[in-house]
């Protein structure tokens, strides 16, 4: 069974594309494919900093309230299923599936009133 799982993980790793979004330079947009796929958003920002972020504009109910999400995930109800930060390493703060990865990345960067996003 471990061999099968290892083979699957190896195949995923071969197809994985990692890129850094630079908010001061939009050239990263040209590297994201306009196709369906799964994505992860990782950061090395300490949880204490993320907890201090202001709540999103109440007009857009779909926007993530990051401090509330952290507090909910930190509660005893999460059953240990939360990916946490070790030292100053990157950790996953969001994951999802999109019909168009490039468009979805823009929504996360800039915000969109009708979708869950970090923007």
Phi, psi and omega in degrees: 000319180297326179297317179297313179297317178300319179296319179296314180296322177298318180295320177297314180301324180293330182264353183289134176241124177249138174211155181257131176270120179256113184290349178261356183212115185276008183296338178300333182301328180288347182266349181268129180288148176268064182216165179291155176171175176263151179215157174234145172246123181242154177211164170246014178293127179300146180303325180301323178291315180296325178294337183272357180292140178295150176297152181291164176304123183297341179297329183251090185296338182282342182293139183288133171270093188301312179301319179294319178299318179296315181295320178295318181292331181279348182290167181290350182283349186281351176058025177075022184264008183269137175278124184247166181274139175246113184064233179250019180289159174293150174215158184280128176248348182199146172215159181186182178233144182219148173286331180220103185300321181296313180296321181293321177298319177298319179298320178293321182289311189264342186087151178209134186294341187249004182231152171296134181199165177268349188296000000 
